[in-house]
């Protein structure tokens, strides 16, 4: 006699009234998703806890149907609703990409009962749930970003759905974050720039220079359009509520611009200053991968340096190779280039409205004359 799902296995009499693939042990009911036949034998996924053993048969069926149908009271449903909302779609493309990435990580994260975070019912998510997520996630700063995203989701949902009555992220203390203080020395910058310039397509070398000279984020550089290249300089549309500005032309900035133009497949028709082989904006994953390759090469193979910078490298910790190249010791992020640009600027101009944010990017102590 075959069972309800037709997999050819007779169920115990105690399980006959239960949903397909739902069983009980000594303390709970659990569901084992059927994955099909593998090598002629039935294959099952990891068991998912449904209810305590004292639950009624109707309660077991209700919980089973909720999981099977993707009921409108789970975190997965709520996050999906937010990502499809007008509110989310009105955000910048960069923010939307970040939110999509956050949601995939959050919803797929395993819970203690072999379910996923996305399967948690909304009324079971509390401040303690969020605290446990922050404590358990291996990257504390990334966990903060995930919770900030969930906070925005719940805030939006409270105004629209009766099933959402609280925002469990409110008043939850985020993991401590230490502001980066990595300052890129001139010789370190030169090594990485030289490696980037030697690539088959040296677009990252041009991007480094524009980021440094304009004190810009990577996203601001790679979203530059030809229309933002003006007679008096390059207009930077700054993100994150910073003040936009035009960086006036200097010989070095003009050289960087010319190099950027030369990396386009069809410079005359290009809309963007930086575009990939299909004429589109570079994807985040592609930029991340290429930057990692450049940094890895700078650490392993290095690059030649002028004598002055070579001596500075030796004094601070650069490692010479038999080829005469100097290698990068400690890696740096592309975002650190903006901080170097601000630190090296005569007035430390950054475009930030607050003194606190300006302080984040100035990576060298201020030199002040003595009182007498």
C-alpha positions as CSV (number, residue, x, y, z in Angstrom):
1,X,0.0,0.0,0.0
2,X,1.4,3.4,-1.0
3,X,1.3,6.5,1.1
4,X,-0.3,9.8,0.3
5,X,2.5,11.1,-1.8
6,X,2.9,7.8,-3.7
7,X,6.5,7.0,-2.7
8,X,5.7,3.4,-2.0
9,X,6.4,3.3,1.7
10,X,3.7,2.3,4.1
11,X,3.3,4.6,7.1
12,X,3.0,3.6,10.7
13,X,-0.5,3.5,12.0
14,X,0.3,6.3,14.4
15,X,1.2,8.6,11.5
16,X,-1.7,7.8,9.2
17,X,-3.6,11.0,10.1
18,X,-0.6,13.2,9.7
19,X,0.3,15.2,6.5
20,X,2.6,13.6,4.0
21,X,6.2,13.2,5.3
22,X,5.3,14.4,8.7
23,X,6.4,12.2,11.6
24,X,6.9,12.4,15.3
25,X,9.6,11.5,17.7
26,X,9.7,11.5,21.5
27,X,9.2,15.3,21.8
28,X,7.9,16.9,18.6
29,X,6.4,16.6,15.1
30,X,8.7,17.2,12.2
31,X,8.4,17.4,8.4
32,X,10.9,15.8,6.0
33,X,10.6,17.4,2.5
34,X,10.5,14.7,-0.2
35,X,13.2,15.4,-2.9
36,X,12.4,12.7,-5.3
37,X,14.1,9.4,-6.1
38,X,17.9,9.1,-6.0
39,X,19.3,5.8,-7.3
40,X,16.0,4.1,-7.0
41,X,15.6,5.2,-3.3
42,X,13.5,8.0,-1.9
43,X,15.5,11.1,-1.0
44,X,14.6,13.6,1.7
45,X,15.7,17.0,2.8
46,X,16.6,18.0,6.4
47,X,13.8,17.6,8.9
48,X,11.9,20.8,9.8
49,X,10.3,21.1,13.3
50,X,6.6,21.7,13.2
51,X,5.0,21.5,16.6
52,X,5.4,20.2,20.1
53,X,4.2,16.6,20.7
54,X,1.1,17.9,22.6
55,X,-0.2,19.7,19.5
56,X,-3.5,18.5,18.0
57,X,-3.7,16.9,14.6
58,X,-5.4,20.0,13.2
59,X,-2.6,22.2,14.6
60,X,0.0,19.9,12.9
61,X,-1.8,20.2,9.6
62,X,-2.1,24.0,9.9
63,X,1.7,24.3,10.5
64,X,2.4,21.9,7.7
65,X,0.2,23.8,5.2
66,X,1.8,27.1,6.2
67,X,5.3,25.8,5.4
68,X,4.2,24.2,2.1
69,X,2.2,27.3,0.9
70,X,4.6,30.0,2.0
71,X,2.0,31.7,4.2
72,X,1.7,35.4,4.4
73,X,3.1,35.6,7.9
74,X,6.7,34.6,7.4
75,X,9.8,36.8,7.2
76,X,10.4,35.5,3.6
77,X,6.9,36.8,2.6
78,X,7.5,40.2,4.3
79,X,10.9,40.8,2.8
80,X,9.6,39.8,-0.7
81,X,6.8,42.3,-0.4
82,X,9.2,45.0,0.6
83,X,11.6,44.3,-2.3
84,X,8.7,44.5,-4.7
85,X,7.3,47.7,-3.2
86,X,7.3,51.2,-4.7
87,X,9.3,52.3,-1.7
88,X,12.1,50.0,-2.4
89,X,12.1,50.5,-6.2
90,X,12.4,54.2,-5.7
91,X,15.9,53.7,-4.0
92,X,19.1,53.9,-5.9
93,X,20.2,50.9,-8.0
94,X,23.2,50.4,-5.7
95,X,21.0,50.3,-2.6
96,X,18.5,47.9,-4.3
97,X,21.4,45.6,-5.2
98,X,22.7,45.7,-1.6
99,X,19.2,44.9,-0.2
100,X,18.7,42.0,-2.6
101,X,22.1,40.6,-1.5
102,X,21.2,41.1,2.2
103,X,17.8,39.4,1.8
104,X,19.4,36.3,0.2
105,X,21.8,35.9,3.1
106,X,19.3,36.6,5.8
107,X,16.5,34.4,4.5
108,X,18.7,31.4,3.8
109,X,20.5,31.4,7.1
110,X,19.8,28.2,9.1
111,X,18.0,28.2,12.4
112,X,18.4,25.8,15.3
113,X,15.5,23.6,14.1
114,X,16.9,23.1,10.5
115,X,14.5,25.6,9.0
116,X,15.7,28.9,7.5
117,X,15.4,32.4,8.9
118,X,13.0,33.1,6.1
119,X,10.6,30.5,7.4
120,X,10.2,32.1,10.9
121,X,6.7,33.4,11.6
122,X,6.6,37.1,12.1
123,X,5.0,36.8,15.5
124,X,7.9,34.7,16.6
125,X,10.5,37.4,15.8
126,X,11.5,39.4,18.8
127,X,14.3,41.6,19.9
128,X,16.0,38.5,21.3
129,X,15.8,36.9,17.8
130,X,17.5,39.9,16.3
131,X,20.1,39.9,19.1
132,X,20.9,36.2,18.5
133,X,21.4,36.9,14.8
134,X,23.8,39.7,15.6
135,X,25.7,37.6,18.1
136,X,25.9,34.5,15.9
137,X,26.8,36.0,12.5
138,X,30.5,35.6,11.8
139,X,31.0,39.1,10.4
140,X,29.8,41.7,13.0
141,X,29.7,44.7,10.7
142,X,27.8,42.8,8.0
143,X,25.3,41.6,10.6
144,X,24.7,45.3,11.5
145,X,23.9,46.1,7.9
146,X,21.5,43.1,7.7
147,X,19.6,44.3,10.8
148,X,19.5,47.9,9.6
149,X,17.9,46.5,6.4
150,X,15.3,44.5,8.4
151,X,14.6,47.6,10.5
152,X,13.6,49.4,7.3
153,X,11.5,46.5,6.2
154,X,9.5,46.3,9.5
155,X,9.1,50.1,9.7
156,X,7.6,50.0,6.2
157,X,5.4,47.0,6.9
158,X,4.0,48.3,10.2
159,X,2.1,51.0,8.2
160,X,0.6,48.5,5.8
161,X,0.0,45.0,7.3
162,X,-2.0,44.1,10.4
163,X,0.2,41.0,10.9
164,X,3.1,43.3,11.6
165,X,2.5,45.1,14.9
166,X,6.0,45.7,16.2
167,X,9.5,46.4,14.8
168,X,11.7,43.9,16.6
169,X,14.9,45.7,15.5
170,X,14.1,48.9,17.5
171,X,16.3,49.4,20.5
172,X,18.5,46.4,19.7
173,X,22.1,47.5,20.2
174,X,24.2,46.9,17.1
175,X,27.7,45.3,17.2
176,X,30.4,47.8,17.9
177,X,32.2,49.2,14.8
178,X,35.7,50.7,14.7
179,X,36.3,53.3,12.1
180,X,39.1,52.4,9.6
181,X,42.3,54.2,10.1
182,X,44.2,52.7,7.2
183,X,46.2,55.3,5.4
184,X,47.7,54.4,2.0
185,X,51.3,55.5,1.7
186,X,52.4,57.0,-1.6
187,X,54.6,53.9,-2.4
188,X,51.7,51.5,-1.6
189,X,49.4,53.4,-3.9
190,X,52.0,53.5,-6.7
191,X,52.5,49.7,-6.5
192,X,48.8,49.0,-6.9
193,X,48.3,51.6,-9.5
194,X,51.2,50.2,-11.6
195,X,49.7,46.7,-11.3
196,X,46.3,48.0,-12.4
197,X,47.8,49.9,-15.3
198,X,49.5,46.7,-16.5
199,X,46.2,44.9,-16.8
200,X,44.8,44.1,-20.3
201,X,42.1,46.7,-19.7
202,X,43.6,49.3,-17.3
203,X,40.2,50.8,-16.3
204,X,40.9,50.3,-12.6
205,X,44.0,52.4,-12.9
206,X,41.9,55.3,-14.2
207,X,39.3,54.7,-11.6
208,X,41.9,54.8,-8.8
209,X,43.1,58.2,-10.0
210,X,39.7,59.7,-10.3
211,X,38.7,58.4,-6.9
212,X,41.8,59.8,-5.3
213,X,41.8,63.2,-7.0
214,X,38.0,63.7,-6.6
215,X,37.8,62.0,-3.2
216,X,35.0,59.8,-4.5
217,X,33.5,56.4,-3.6
218,X,33.9,53.5,-6.0
219,X,30.2,53.6,-6.9
220,X,30.4,57.3,-7.7
221,X,33.3,56.8,-10.0
222,X,31.9,53.9,-11.9
223,X,28.5,55.5,-12.4
224,X,30.0,58.7,-14.0
225,X,28.5,59.6,-17.3
226,X,30.0,61.6,-20.2
227,X,27.6,64.4,-19.4
228,X,29.3,64.8,-16.0
229,X,32.6,65.5,-17.6
230,X,32.5,69.3,-18.0
231,X,34.5,72.2,-19.3
232,X,35.9,73.1,-15.9
233,X,36.2,69.6,-14.4
234,X,34.4,66.4,-13.4
235,X,31.1,66.7,-11.6
236,X,30.7,64.1,-8.8
237,X,27.1,63.3,-7.9
238,X,27.9,62.2,-4.3
239,X,25.8,59.5,-2.6
240,X,24.8,59.1,1.1
241,X,23.6,62.8,1.4
242,X,27.1,64.2,0.8
243,X,27.4,67.5,-1.0
244,X,28.0,67.1,-4.8
245,X,30.8,69.1,-6.4
246,X,32.9,69.6,-9.5
247,X,36.6,68.7,-9.1
248,X,38.5,71.2,-11.2
249,X,40.9,70.0,-13.9
250,X,44.5,69.4,-13.1
251,X,47.1,67.7,-15.4
252,X,46.8,64.5,-13.4
253,X,43.0,64.5,-13.5
254,X,43.1,65.1,-17.3
255,X,45.4,62.1,-17.8
256,X,43.1,59.9,-15.7
257,X,40.1,61.0,-17.8
258,X,42.0,60.2,-21.1
259,X,42.9,56.8,-19.7
260,X,39.3,56.1,-18.7
261,X,38.1,57.0,-22.2
262,X,40.6,54.7,-23.8
263,X,39.3,51.7,-21.9
264,X,35.8,51.9,-23.6
265,X,35.1,49.6,-26.5
266,X,33.5,52.4,-28.4
267,X,34.5,55.8,-26.8
268,X,32.6,57.9,-29.3
269,X,29.2,56.1,-28.5
270,X,29.8,55.5,-24.8
271,X,27.3,57.0,-22.4
272,X,29.2,56.1,-19.3
273,X,32.8,57.0,-18.6
274,X,33.5,53.4,-17.5
275,X,31.6,50.6,-19.3
276,X,32.0,46.9,-19.6
277,X,32.4,45.0,-22.9
278,X,28.6,45.1,-23.4
279,X,28.4,48.9,-23.0
280,X,26.8,48.6,-19.5
281,X,27.9,49.6,-16.0
282,X,30.3,47.2,-14.4
283,X,28.6,44.8,-12.0
284,X,29.6,44.8,-8.3
285,X,30.8,41.2,-8.4
286,X,33.0,41.9,-11.5
287,X,34.6,44.9,-9.8
288,X,35.1,43.0,-6.5
289,X,36.8,40.1,-8.4
290,X,39.1,42.4,-10.5
291,X,40.1,44.5,-7.5
292,X,41.0,41.3,-5.6
293,X,43.2,40.1,-8.5
294,X,45.0,43.4,-8.6
295,X,45.7,43.4,-4.8
296,X,46.8,39.8,-4.8
297,X,49.3,40.5,-7.7
298,X,50.5,43.6,-5.9
299,X,51.3,41.5,-2.8
300,X,52.9,38.6,-4.6
301,X,54.7,40.1,-7.7
302,X,54.7,43.8,-6.8
303,X,55.9,46.6,-9.1
304,X,59.0,48.7,-9.7
305,X,59.2,52.0,-7.8
306,X,61.1,55.3,-8.2
307,X,64.1,55.5,-5.9
308,X,62.5,57.9,-3.5
309,X,59.4,55.8,-3.0
310,X,61.5,52.7,-2.9
311,X,63.4,54.0,0.1
312,X,60.2,55.0,1.8
313,X,58.9,51.5,1.2
314,X,62.0,50.0,2.8
315,X,61.8,52.3,5.8
316,X,58.1,51.5,6.4
317,X,57.9,47.8,5.6
318,X,57.8,47.1,1.8
319,X,59.4,43.9,0.7
320,X,61.8,43.9,-2.2
321,X,62.0,41.0,-4.6
322,X,64.9,39.6,-6.6
323,X,63.4,41.2,-9.7
324,X,63.8,44.7,-8.1
325,X,60.0,45.0,-7.6
326,X,58.5,46.1,-4.3
327,X,55.5,44.3,-2.9
328,X,52.5,45.5,-1.1
329,X,52.5,44.3,2.5
330,X,49.1,45.1,3.9
331,X,46.1,45.2,1.5
332,X,43.8,48.2,1.3
333,X,40.2,48.6,0.0
334,X,39.2,50.8,-2.9
335,X,37.2,52.9,-0.4
336,X,40.5,53.7,1.4
337,X,41.6,55.6,-1.7
338,X,38.9,58.2,-1.0
339,X,40.2,58.5,2.5
340,X,43.7,59.0,1.1
341,X,42.4,61.7,-1.2
342,X,40.8,63.6,1.6
343,X,43.7,63.2,3.9
344,X,46.2,64.5,1.3
345,X,43.9,67.4,0.2
346,X,45.1,70.8,1.2
347,X,41.8,71.5,3.1
348,X,40.7,67.9,3.7
349,X,37.7,68.7,1.6
350,X,35.4,65.7,1.5
351,X,31.8,66.8,0.6
352,X,30.6,65.5,4.0
353,X,28.2,67.8,5.8
354,X,29.1,66.8,9.3
355,X,32.4,67.2,11.1
356,X,32.1,63.7,12.5
357,X,32.0,62.2,9.0
358,X,34.9,64.3,7.8
359,X,36.9,63.0,10.8
360,X,36.2,59.4,9.6
361,X,38.1,60.0,6.4
362,X,41.0,62.1,7.6
363,X,43.5,59.3,8.4
364,X,46.5,61.3,9.6
365,X,46.8,63.4,12.8
366,X,46.6,67.2,12.2
367,X,49.9,69.1,12.5
368,X,49.6,72.2,14.7
369,X,52.2,74.8,15.4
370,X,53.4,75.1,19.0
371,X,52.0,77.7,21.3
372,X,55.4,79.5,21.4
